[in-house]
Amino acid sequence: MINWTTLCKLIDEADKIQRMSTTIIENDLKEAVQPLFPNFPITLHPFGSRYVGTAGSNSDLDIYIKCYAEFVELNTKSALVSKTLSNISMGIRNSPKWIFEKECFSGCPIVIARHKSTGIQVDISFINEMSYKQNVLLKYMFEIQPIARYMAIFLHRWIKQQIPIAGNNKHLPGYLLNLLVIFFLQSQRNLPSVRKLQENLNPNAGPWISDFNCYKLSKFSMVKIELNSQTVTKCLQSFFTFYSDFAFHIYVISPYLGMQIWKSQFVDHMPSAFRLNRNKKYWERSMIVQDLIYLTMNKGYVSNQTLRSFQINCRKYRNLLTM
């Protein structure tokens, strides 16, 4: 049995952080950055753990800045991306309300800064809205099936407490655990697939659909799972059982489809935009976990040792919960 009192305290803390206003931070960020984009009225969109309701006291704040109209694919190396990164950094450096920390160059380049009056670290992204939109969908799923958020918050703490297996010093990141929770509940017919939520919608972010229909669970003949110590324990036990022996080398984790599917058959079930835009290097991995809406992105880009460590710890905890 899980420690229900401890979990409820973590839920209360996450709720409190989620309710905290970020208006001051957003206003100060816009004040710092807008002058560098005189021809475009920028808009700011908070996302991340504070937005979806899984944050702890030390969690940073993610903010997406929409500072140009066109859609730009991740990993795009262009003068526009370089200039935008430089402009945001300059605005932060020139503002007395911010401490510039660093720029990070990855698939999604970001500027990391600290807001002086609140002390909160802010990770600023700009290249496209997909991370923000993915969080909007994740938050919706947490709301229609609340046990998903309870499980995610438990797992975020649980993973940090696990002793790394020899040869590995990393754990699965929180956003990946969120996707594993969603897919598990989909496979148990407790959440609908993203494909069903996007039925009859057209691409609105480059070749991708980032919007979704806010259907109720009843549309899919599903109901909310009761929230108590017994039901959460049972769902977590089933989660650990599901993934402890999951054949990651054979199957794809696809919240878009919401069901297990062979890697060899996966592409046939994807929309044409996936086949046209897929970067094969992201998919030649032992663990494939498809993003909720950015369908060519493999969120399971972790080492074999990290995956092995996760499955071993799943087996251990599965056995503890059955005792």
Buried (B, 14 or more C-beta within 10 A) or exposed (E): EBEEEEBEEBBEBBEEBBEEEBEEBBEBBBEBBBEBBEEEEBEBBBBBBBBBBBBBEEBBBBBBBBBBEEBBBBBEEEEEBEEBBEBBBBBBEEBEBBBBBEBEEEEBBBBBBBBEEBEBBBBBBBBBBBBBBBBBBBBBBBEBBBBBBBBBBBBBEBBEEBEEBEEBEEBBBBBBBBBBBBBBBBBBEBBBBBBBBBEEEEBEBBBBBBBBEEBEBEEBEBEEBEEEBEEBBBBBBBBBBBBBEBEBEEBBBBBBBBBBBEBEEBEEBBBEBBEEBBBEEBBEBEBBBBBBBBBBBBBBBBBBBBBBBBBBBBBEBBEEBEE
